Amino acid sequence: MSFTGISANRQELLQIAEAVAREKSIDKSVVIASIEEAIQKAARSRYGADHDIRVFIDPRTGEMAITRHVTVVPDEELENEYAHKSLTEALKEDKEAFVGKEYSEILPPFELGRVQTQMARQVVTHKVREAEREKQFDEYKDRVGEIVSGTVRRVEYGNVIVDLGKGEGIMRRDQSIPREAFQVNDRIRAYIYDVRRETKGPQIMLSRAHGGFMAKLFAQEVPEIYDGVIEIKSVARDPGSRAKMAVLSNDNSIDPVGACVGMRGSRVQAVVAELQNEKIDIIQWSPDEATFIVNALAPAEVSKVVLDEEEDRVEVVVPDEQLSLAIGRRGQNVRLASQLTGWQVDIITESQDSERRQKEFAERTALFQEALDVDEVIAQLLVTEGFTSIEDLAFVDENEIAVIEGFDEDTASELQARARDYLERETAEQDRKRTELGVEDAVLDIQGVTMPMAVALGQAGVKTVEDLADLATDEIRGGFEQKGGERVRVPGALESFNLSVPDAEALILNARVAAGWIEAPVVEEAEEEAYEEAGLEDLAEDDVAEDEAAGLETEGGEADADATTEQ
């Protein structure tokens, strides 16, 4: 766009504005506003940048007016004498003057010089480009999650630039299907997974590797998904190789897997062809986590599933001959199943599970023999009945021991007495170790710290409340660090206690409260007041003592059996 001067033909100005608006698909008023700003900038360059000069172009007639404005301000705020006038000076010329009143005068037309024309062109070009980008952003911001078609405009270092008609999208190398090559002018379908505002304009991020791309392709091929009768609950993909998709039917009369496969596989084959022959496993979603995980590991057969809900981990037991099938090539099957379900999946064989159980049985039997001074038969009976630690036996109801075949009340009472004596000896021994290690008594007063924990902390060099308060979660539970370019496992002070992240965080929080670094949470204070008002101080202390005793663990560090759910 060029400017010959203010005296340019008014109709030509409107025609230029209309042509630009039509070409860029933006509103005509935006173009006119950019021309006004360009001429305003040129006028300030001619008359002085301190002047308040405004330009108005009538969008119907093309009539242009350039005016200079002066605003009345208080005497003490007068800074720019070209755009402002003090109230005292204004009253000398106009008795009705007041702060905020504006005076304007029409400036004469002027011709734009070469520099001013170039400057005006830059202003208009910049404003029009901004308006064009804003329109593109508004056009695509609500289309995230849709499939769009376009033409490949160019390929740069593996990144594909796609002409979408009303905008330009980019598909980065990591968002394309491996071994898939595009040439300029190729037609392409992709999934919009993000639209971002950036300095160079809106970035429309495209993907063919995103799980949503496969889900949307199925929605196009399967009417039941489009209508909402069948839901796609989750998708996991290894682009170009294999994918898993979990589906659920809201109509009991419709099989979700069969509907997605289609007659003789026609529906799924249409999606497979678009995804460069990517193998797709369609499985039925289930609200029962264990059932869903079993389905996700198909085609492998599963013997048993053990869930650890605190850690979001699941241990899956499979027949020995099914191990390689369950893991898949390079761990692909178990990795996709983990992504699909959201659980960390660990796979072991039936023989490994049997060996581990036999080892645990033998260890627990030996523990009961040594701690209770009983023969092997009695120790095995206790383990068989589900007792996993001395604490279980010491604090369980006596009747639960007496009902064991071959036991009576006297036997149960004697066993519990021996168990409590053993725990007392262990506690005394651990207290001696704690004292030798230099761990302060105040550490034991921190809520959540047991005697075995205090010994473990002392062995790790944590001897005061401040030492414990200064630890991070990873320093308690253990974690990984980068050393020499390698990821190295760093053990935690209480790693053997299998504390969850919330438990470790609570321990640190309690230590910081005890150290006086922070104030106790309001909830805890309210609970303490409730205990005091109810006169239950002694009961609270008994609960803490019982928790500490129950927190004792064996040398093997067995996890509580209640922490897992078996199917």
C-alpha positions as CSV (number, residue, x, y, z in Angstrom):
1,M,0.0,0.0,0.0
2,S,1.3,3.4,-0.9
3,F,0.3,7.0,0.1
4,T,0.6,9.9,-2.3
5,G,-0.6,12.4,0.3
6,I,-3.5,13.5,2.4
7,S,-5.1,15.0,-0.7
8,A,-5.4,11.5,-2.2
9,N,-8.7,10.6,-3.8
10,R,-11.1,9.7,-1.0
11,Q,-12.8,6.9,-3.1
12,E,-9.3,5.4,-3.8
13,L,-8.6,5.3,-0.1
14,L,-11.8,3.4,0.6
15,Q,-11.2,1.0,-2.3
16,I,-7.7,0.3,-1.0
17,A,-9.2,-0.5,2.5
18,E,-11.8,-2.7,1.0
19,A,-9.3,-4.6,-1.1
20,V,-6.9,-5.2,1.8
21,A,-9.8,-6.3,4.1
22,R,-11.1,-8.7,1.4
23,E,-7.6,-10.1,0.7
24,K,-6.7,-10.7,4.3
25,S,-10.3,-11.7,5.4
26,I,-10.4,-9.1,8.1
27,D,-12.9,-6.3,8.9
28,K,-12.7,-3.1,6.8
29,S,-12.8,-1.0,10.0
30,V,-9.5,-2.6,11.1
31,V,-7.8,-1.5,7.9
32,I,-9.2,2.1,8.2
33,A,-8.1,2.3,11.8
34,S,-4.6,1.2,10.8
35,I,-4.5,3.9,8.0
36,E,-5.7,6.5,10.6
37,E,-2.9,5.5,12.9
38,A,-0.3,5.6,10.1
39,I,-1.3,9.1,9.1
40,Q,-1.4,10.2,12.7
41,K,2.2,9.0,13.1
42,A,3.2,10.8,10.0
43,A,1.5,14.0,11.2
44,R,3.3,13.8,14.6
45,S,6.5,13.4,12.7
46,R,5.8,16.6,10.8
47,Y,4.3,18.8,13.6
48,G,6.2,17.3,16.6
49,A,5.8,14.2,18.6
50,D,4.6,16.1,21.7
51,H,1.4,17.2,19.9
52,D,-1.9,15.4,20.5
53,I,-2.8,14.8,16.9
54,R,-5.7,12.7,15.9
55,V,-6.9,11.5,12.5
56,F,-10.4,10.4,11.5
57,I,-11.5,8.9,8.2
58,D,-15.3,8.6,7.5
59,P,-15.8,4.9,6.5
60,R,-18.7,5.9,4.2
61,T,-17.3,8.9,2.3
62,G,-13.6,8.6,2.9
63,E,-13.5,12.2,4.2
64,M,-10.4,12.7,6.3
65,A,-9.9,15.1,9.2
66,I,-6.6,15.9,11.0
67,T,-7.0,17.7,14.3
68,R,-4.8,18.8,17.1
69,H,-6.1,18.7,20.7
70,V,-5.2,20.6,23.8
71,T,-6.5,19.4,27.2
72,V,-6.9,21.6,30.3
73,V,-5.0,20.3,33.3
74,P,-4.3,21.6,36.9
75,D,-1.5,24.1,37.0
76,E,0.8,21.7,39.1
77,E,0.3,18.9,36.5
78,L,1.3,20.9,33.4
79,E,4.2,18.9,31.8
80,N,3.5,19.0,28.1
81,E,2.7,22.5,26.9
82,Y,1.9,21.3,23.4
83,A,-0.9,18.9,24.4
84,H,-1.9,20.5,27.7
85,K,-2.9,23.9,29.0
86,S,-2.9,25.0,32.6
87,L,-6.2,25.9,34.1
88,T,-5.0,29.5,34.9
89,E,-4.0,30.1,31.2
90,A,-7.3,28.5,29.9
91,L,-9.4,30.8,32.2
92,K,-7.7,33.9,30.7
93,E,-9.1,32.9,27.2
94,D,-12.2,31.0,28.2
95,K,-14.1,31.8,31.4
96,E,-16.0,28.5,31.1
97,A,-12.8,26.4,31.1
98,F,-12.4,23.5,33.5
99,V,-10.0,20.7,34.1
100,G,-10.5,18.1,31.4
101,K,-11.9,20.4,28.8
102,E,-10.5,19.8,25.3
103,Y,-9.8,22.4,22.6
104,S,-9.3,21.2,19.0
105,E,-8.2,22.8,15.8
106,I,-8.1,21.4,12.3
107,L,-4.7,21.1,10.7
108,P,-4.2,21.8,7.0
109,P,-3.6,18.9,4.6
110,F,0.0,18.0,3.8
111,E,1.9,15.8,1.4
112,L,3.7,12.7,2.7
113,G,7.4,12.5,2.0
114,R,9.3,9.4,1.1
115,V,10.3,8.6,4.7
116,Q,6.8,9.3,6.0
117,T,5.2,7.2,3.3
118,Q,7.5,4.3,4.2
119,M,6.7,4.7,7.9
120,A,3.0,4.8,7.1
121,R,3.2,1.7,5.0
122,Q,5.0,-0.2,7.8
123,V,2.4,0.9,10.4
124,V,-0.5,-0.3,8.1
125,T,1.3,-3.6,7.3
126,H,2.0,-4.3,10.9
127,K,-1.6,-3.5,12.0
128,V,-3.1,-5.6,9.3
129,R,-0.8,-8.5,10.1
130,E,-1.8,-8.3,13.7
131,A,-5.5,-8.3,12.8
132,E,-4.9,-11.3,10.5
133,R,-3.1,-13.2,13.3
134,E,-5.8,-12.4,15.8
135,K,-8.5,-13.6,13.4
136,Q,-6.5,-16.9,12.9
137,F,-6.3,-17.4,16.7
138,D,-10.0,-16.8,17.2
139,E,-10.7,-19.1,14.3
140,Y,-8.7,-22.1,15.7
141,K,-8.6,-21.6,19.5
142,D,-11.9,-23.4,19.9
143,R,-11.0,-26.2,17.5
144,V,-8.5,-27.9,19.7
145,G,-9.3,-31.6,19.6
146,E,-10.5,-31.6,16.0
147,I,-9.1,-33.2,12.9
148,V,-8.3,-30.7,10.1
149,S,-7.2,-31.2,6.5
150,G,-4.6,-29.2,4.7
151,T,-1.8,-29.1,2.1
152,V,1.8,-29.4,2.9
153,R,3.4,-26.0,2.2
154,R,7.0,-26.9,3.1
155,V,9.1,-29.3,5.1
156,E,11.8,-27.9,7.4
157,Y,14.2,-30.3,9.2
158,G,11.4,-32.9,9.6
159,N,8.8,-30.3,10.7
160,V,5.9,-30.1,8.4
161,I,4.2,-26.7,7.7
162,V,0.6,-27.2,6.6
163,D,-1.7,-24.7,4.8
164,L,-5.1,-25.0,6.5
165,G,-6.8,-22.4,4.3
166,K,-7.5,-19.8,7.0
167,G,-4.2,-20.4,8.8
168,E,-1.0,-22.2,8.9
169,G,-0.3,-25.2,11.2
170,I,3.0,-26.9,12.2
171,M,3.5,-30.6,12.8
172,R,6.8,-31.1,14.6
173,R,8.9,-34.2,13.9
174,D,8.0,-35.9,17.2
175,Q,4.3,-35.5,16.4
176,S,4.5,-37.3,13.1
177,I,4.2,-41.1,12.5
178,P,7.7,-42.6,12.2
179,R,8.8,-43.4,8.6
180,E,6.0,-41.3,7.2
181,A,7.3,-38.8,4.7
182,F,5.4,-35.8,3.2
183,Q,6.2,-33.8,0.0
184,V,5.1,-30.3,-0.9
185,N,1.5,-30.1,-2.0
186,D,0.6,-33.5,-0.4
187,R,-2.8,-33.6,1.3
188,I,-2.6,-34.3,5.0
189,R,-5.0,-34.9,7.9
190,A,-3.9,-34.0,11.4
191,Y,-5.2,-33.4,14.9
192,I,-5.1,-30.0,16.5
193,Y,-3.7,-30.5,20.0
194,D,-2.8,-26.9,20.9
195,V,-3.2,-23.3,19.7
196,R,-0.7,-20.9,21.2
197,R,-0.3,-17.1,21.1
198,E,3.3,-16.3,20.2
199,T,5.2,-13.2,19.0
200,K,5.3,-14.4,15.4
201,G,1.6,-15.1,15.5
202,P,-0.7,-18.0,16.6
203,Q,0.9,-21.4,16.4
204,I,-1.5,-24.1,15.4
205,M,0.1,-27.3,16.7
206,L,-0.8,-30.4,14.7
207,S,-0.2,-34.1,15.4
208,R,-0.7,-37.5,13.8
209,A,1.0,-39.3,16.8
210,H,-1.4,-38.0,19.4
211,G,-3.9,-40.4,21.0
212,G,-6.7,-38.0,20.3
213,F,-6.0,-38.3,16.5
214,M,-6.9,-42.1,16.6
215,A,-9.9,-41.4,18.8
216,K,-11.3,-38.8,16.4
217,L,-10.7,-41.1,13.4
218,F,-12.8,-43.8,15.1
219,A,-15.5,-41.2,15.8
220,Q,-15.6,-40.5,12.1
221,E,-15.8,-44.2,11.2
222,V,-18.1,-45.4,14.0
223,P,-21.5,-43.7,14.2
224,E,-22.1,-45.1,17.7
225,I,-19.0,-43.2,19.0
226,Y,-20.1,-40.0,17.2
227,D,-23.6,-40.3,18.8
228,G,-22.2,-40.9,22.3
229,V,-23.5,-44.5,22.6
230,I,-20.0,-45.8,22.8
231,E,-17.3,-43.8,24.8
232,I,-13.6,-44.0,24.2
233,K,-12.3,-43.9,27.8
234,S,-8.5,-43.9,27.1
235,V,-6.0,-44.3,24.3
236,A,-2.3,-45.4,24.4
237,R,-0.2,-45.3,21.3
238,D,3.2,-46.3,20.1
239,P,2.9,-44.3,16.8
240,G,3.3,-46.3,13.6
241,S,3.6,-49.6,15.5
242,R,0.8,-50.5,18.0
243,A,-2.0,-48.9,19.9
244,K,-4.5,-49.8,22.6
245,M,-7.9,-48.2,23.0
246,A,-10.4,-48.8,25.9
247,V,-14.1,-48.4,25.0
248,L,-17.3,-48.5,27.0
249,S,-20.9,-48.9,25.7
250,N,-23.8,-47.0,27.4
251,D,-26.2,-49.4,25.7
252,N,-26.1,-53.0,27.0
253,S,-27.4,-54.3,23.7
254,I,-24.3,-52.9,21.8
255,D,-20.9,-54.6,21.9
256,P,-18.4,-51.7,22.0
257,V,-15.5,-53.8,20.7
258,G,-17.5,-55.3,17.8
259,A,-19.0,-51.9,16.8
260,C,-15.5,-50.4,16.6
261,V,-14.2,-53.3,14.6
262,G,-17.1,-53.3,12.1
263,M,-18.3,-55.8,9.6
264,R,-15.2,-57.9,8.6
265,G,-13.0,-55.3,10.2
266,S,-14.1,-52.6,7.8
267,R,-14.2,-49.8,10.4
268,V,-10.9,-50.5,12.1
269,Q,-9.2,-51.1,8.8
270,A,-10.1,-47.6,7.7
271,V,-8.3,-46.2,10.7
272,V,-5.4,-48.6,10.4
273,A,-4.8,-47.4,6.8
274,E,-4.7,-43.8,7.9
275,L,-2.3,-44.6,10.6
276,Q,0.2,-46.4,8.3
277,N,-0.9,-49.9,9.3
278,E,-0.6,-49.4,13.0
279,K,-1.9,-52.4,14.9
280,I,-4.8,-51.5,17.2
281,D,-6.0,-53.5,20.2
282,I,-9.6,-52.5,21.1
283,I,-10.4,-53.6,24.7
284,Q,-13.5,-53.2,26.9
285,W,-13.1,-50.7,29.7
286,S,-14.2,-51.7,33.2
287,P,-14.8,-49.7,36.3
288,D,-13.1,-52.5,38.2
289,E,-9.4,-51.6,38.1
290,A,-8.1,-55.2,38.3
291,T,-10.4,-56.3,35.4
292,F,-9.4,-53.3,33.3
293,I,-5.7,-54.1,33.8
294,V,-6.3,-57.7,32.8
295,N,-8.1,-56.6,29.7
296,A,-5.3,-54.1,28.9
297,L,-2.7,-56.8,28.9
298,A,-4.4,-58.8,26.2
299,P,-3.6,-61.0,24.4
300,A,-1.6,-62.3,27.4
301,E,-3.4,-64.3,30.0
302,V,-3.3,-63.2,33.6
303,S,-3.4,-65.4,36.7
304,K,-3.5,-62.9,39.5
305,V,-3.5,-59.1,40.0
306,V,-2.3,-57.4,43.2
307,L,-3.1,-53.7,43.5
308,D,-1.1,-51.2,45.6
309,E,-3.5,-48.2,45.6
310,E,-1.2,-45.9,47.6
311,E,1.7,-46.1,45.1
312,D,-0.6,-46.6,42.0
313,R,1.3,-49.8,41.3
314,V,0.0,-53.2,40.3
315,E,1.7,-56.5,40.3
316,V,0.5,-58.9,37.6
317,V,1.2,-62.7,37.8
318,V,1.2,-64.5,34.5
319,P,1.9,-68.2,33.6
320,D,5.6,-68.8,32.8
321,E,4.9,-69.4,29.1
322,Q,2.9,-66.1,28.8
323,L,5.7,-63.8,30.2
324,S,7.2,-62.8,26.8
325,L,3.7,-62.2,25.4
326,A,2.7,-60.0,28.4
327,I,5.8,-57.9,28.2
328,G,5.7,-57.6,24.4
329,R,8.5,-56.8,22.0
330,R,10.8,-54.3,23.8
331,G,8.3,-54.0,26.6
332,Q,5.7,-52.5,24.3
333,N,2.6,-54.4,25.5
334,V,3.2,-53.7,29.2
335,R,4.2,-50.1,28.5
336,L,1.0,-49.4,26.5
337,A,-1.1,-51.2,29.2
338,S,0.5,-49.0,31.8
339,Q,-0.3,-45.8,29.8
340,L,-3.9,-47.0,29.1
341,T,-4.7,-47.8,32.7
342,G,-2.6,-45.1,34.5
343,W,-1.1,-47.8,36.8
344,Q,2.6,-48.8,37.0
345,V,2.5,-52.4,35.9
346,D,5.1,-55.0,37.2
347,I,4.9,-58.5,35.7
348,I,6.2,-61.6,37.3
349,T,5.7,-65.3,36.5
350,E,3.8,-67.9,38.6
351,S,7.0,-69.6,39.5
352,Q,8.6,-66.4,40.6
353,D,5.5,-65.6,42.7
354,S,5.6,-69.1,44.2
355,E,9.3,-68.8,45.1
356,R,8.7,-65.4,46.7
357,R,5.8,-66.7,48.8
358,Q,7.8,-69.7,49.9
359,K,10.7,-67.4,50.9
360,E,8.3,-65.1,52.8
361,F,6.7,-68.1,54.5
362,A,10.1,-69.4,55.6
363,E,11.3,-66.0,56.8
364,R,8.1,-65.4,58.9
365,T,8.2,-68.9,60.3
366,A,11.8,-68.4,61.4
367,L,10.9,-65.0,62.9
368,F,8.1,-66.5,65.0
369,Q,10.3,-69.4,66.1
370,E,13.1,-67.1,67.3
371,A,10.9,-64.4,68.8
372,L,8.4,-66.6,70.6
373,D,10.7,-69.6,71.3
374,V,8.2,-72.1,69.8
375,D,8.7,-75.1,67.5
376,E,8.3,-75.0,63.7
377,V,4.8,-76.4,63.6
378,I,3.3,-73.7,65.8
379,A,5.2,-71.0,63.9
380,Q,3.9,-72.3,60.6
381,L,0.4,-72.4,62.0
382,L,0.6,-68.7,62.9
383,V,1.9,-67.8,59.4
384,T,-0.8,-69.9,57.7
385,E,-3.5,-68.1,59.7
386,G,-2.3,-64.8,58.3
387,F,0.0,-63.4,61.0
388,T,2.8,-61.6,59.3
389,S,4.6,-59.9,62.1
390,I,5.1,-60.0,65.9
391,E,3.0,-56.8,66.2
392,D,0.0,-58.6,64.6
393,L,0.2,-61.3,67.2
394,A,0.9,-59.0,70.2
395,F,-2.1,-56.7,69.8
396,V,-4.7,-58.8,68.1
397,D,-7.7,-59.9,70.1
398,E,-6.8,-63.0,72.1
399,N,-9.9,-65.0,70.8
400,E,-8.5,-64.8,67.3
401,I,-5.5,-66.8,68.4
402,A,-7.5,-69.2,70.6
403,V,-9.8,-70.3,67.7
404,I,-6.8,-71.7,65.8
405,E,-7.1,-75.5,65.7
406,G,-4.9,-77.0,68.4
407,F,-4.7,-73.8,70.5
408,D,-6.7,-72.8,73.6
409,E,-7.0,-69.6,75.7
410,D,-3.9,-70.4,77.8
411,T,-1.8,-71.0,74.6
412,A,-3.1,-67.7,73.1
413,S,-2.4,-65.8,76.3
414,E,1.1,-67.3,76.6
415,L,1.9,-66.5,72.9
416,Q,0.8,-62.9,73.3
417,A,2.8,-62.5,76.5
418,R,5.9,-63.8,74.7
419,A,5.2,-61.5,71.7
420,R,4.9,-58.4,74.0
421,D,8.1,-59.4,75.9
422,Y,9.9,-59.7,72.6
423,L,8.7,-56.3,71.5
424,E,9.8,-54.7,74.8
425,R,13.2,-56.2,74.4
426,E,13.4,-55.0,70.8
427,T,12.3,-51.5,71.8
428,A,14.9,-51.4,74.7
429,E,17.6,-52.6,72.3
430,Q,16.6,-50.1,69.6
431,D,16.4,-47.3,72.3
432,R,20.0,-48.2,73.3
433,K,21.1,-48.0,69.7
434,R,19.3,-44.7,69.3
435,T,21.1,-43.3,72.3
436,E,24.5,-44.6,71.1
437,L,23.9,-42.9,67.7
438,G,23.2,-39.6,69.5
439,V,19.5,-39.2,68.3
440,E,17.8,-36.7,70.6
441,D,14.7,-37.7,72.6
442,A,12.9,-34.8,71.0
443,V,13.0,-36.7,67.6
444,L,10.9,-39.5,69.1
445,D,8.3,-36.9,70.2
446,I,7.6,-35.9,66.6
447,Q,4.3,-37.3,65.4
448,G,4.9,-40.3,63.1
449,V,8.4,-41.1,64.2
450,T,8.7,-44.6,65.7
451,M,11.7,-46.1,67.6
452,P,12.9,-48.1,64.5
453,M,12.7,-44.9,62.5
454,A,14.7,-43.0,65.1
455,V,17.5,-45.7,64.8
456,A,17.4,-45.5,61.0
457,L,17.6,-41.7,61.1
458,G,20.6,-41.9,63.5
459,Q,22.3,-44.3,61.1
460,A,21.8,-41.8,58.3
461,G,23.2,-38.9,60.4
462,V,19.9,-37.3,61.3
463,K,20.1,-36.7,65.1
464,T,18.1,-33.6,65.9
465,V,14.7,-32.2,65.2
466,E,16.3,-29.6,63.0
467,D,18.2,-32.3,61.0
468,L,14.9,-34.0,60.2
469,A,13.1,-30.7,59.4
470,D,15.8,-29.9,56.9
471,L,15.3,-33.0,54.9
472,A,13.5,-33.3,51.5
473,T,11.0,-36.0,50.6
474,D,13.6,-37.8,48.4
475,E,16.1,-37.8,51.2
476,I,13.6,-39.7,53.3
477,R,12.2,-42.1,50.7
478,G,15.1,-42.3,48.3
479,G,15.4,-41.0,44.8
480,F,17.6,-40.5,41.7
481,E,20.3,-38.0,41.0
482,Q,22.4,-37.1,37.9
483,K,26.0,-37.9,38.6
484,G,28.6,-37.9,35.9
485,G,25.9,-37.9,33.3
486,E,24.3,-41.0,34.7
487,R,21.1,-41.4,36.7
488,V,22.1,-42.9,40.1
489,R,19.9,-44.2,42.8
490,V,20.4,-42.4,46.1
491,P,19.0,-44.3,49.2
492,G,16.8,-42.5,51.6
493,A,17.1,-42.4,55.4
494,L,13.8,-44.2,55.9
495,E,13.7,-46.1,52.6
496,S,13.2,-49.5,54.2
497,F,9.9,-48.3,55.8
498,N,8.2,-47.9,52.4
499,L,6.7,-44.5,53.3
500,S,4.4,-43.0,50.8
501,V,5.0,-39.4,49.5
502,P,2.2,-37.9,51.7
503,D,3.5,-39.8,54.8
504,A,7.1,-38.5,54.2
505,E,5.8,-34.9,53.6
506,A,3.7,-35.1,56.8
507,L,6.8,-36.3,58.8
508,I,8.8,-33.3,57.5
509,L,6.0,-30.9,58.3
510,N,5.6,-32.2,61.8
511,A,9.4,-31.9,62.3
512,R,9.3,-28.3,61.1
513,V,6.4,-27.5,63.5
514,A,8.4,-29.1,66.4
515,A,11.5,-27.1,65.4
516,G,9.4,-23.9,65.5
517,W,10.1,-23.1,61.8
518,I,6.4,-23.0,61.0
519,E,3.1,-22.9,62.9
520,A,1.0,-26.0,63.4
521,P,-1.8,-26.4,60.9
522,V,-5.2,-25.1,62.2
523,V,-6.8,-28.6,61.7
524,E,-4.3,-30.2,64.0
525,E,-4.9,-27.5,66.7
526,A,-8.6,-28.0,66.4
527,E,-8.2,-31.8,66.9
528,E,-6.0,-31.2,70.0
529,E,-8.6,-28.8,71.5
530,A,-11.3,-31.4,70.8
531,Y,-9.3,-34.0,72.7
532,E,-8.8,-31.7,75.6
533,E,-12.5,-30.6,75.8
534,A,-13.6,-34.3,75.8
535,G,-11.0,-35.1,78.5
536,L,-9.4,-37.7,76.3
537,E,-5.7,-36.7,76.7
538,D,-4.8,-40.1,78.1
539,L,-6.7,-41.9,75.3
540,A,-4.7,-39.8,72.7
541,E,-1.4,-40.8,74.4
542,D,-2.5,-44.4,74.4
543,D,-3.3,-44.2,70.7
544,V,0.1,-42.8,69.9
545,A,1.9,-45.5,72.0
546,E,-0.1,-48.2,70.2
547,D,0.7,-46.6,66.8
548,E,4.4,-46.6,67.7
549,A,4.3,-50.2,68.8
550,A,2.4,-51.2,65.7
551,G,5.0,-49.3,63.6
552,L,7.8,-51.8,64.5
553,E,9.0,-53.7,61.5
554,T,10.9,-56.9,61.1
555,E,14.5,-57.0,59.7
556,G,13.1,-58.2,56.4
557,G,11.0,-55.0,56.1
558,E,7.8,-56.9,55.1
559,A,5.0,-54.7,53.9
560,D,1.6,-54.9,55.6
561,A,-0.6,-57.4,53.9
562,D,-3.5,-54.9,54.1
563,A,-1.6,-52.6,51.8
564,T,-2.5,-54.7,48.8
565,T,-5.7,-56.1,47.4
566,E,-5.7,-59.5,45.7
567,Q,-7.9,-60.8,43.0
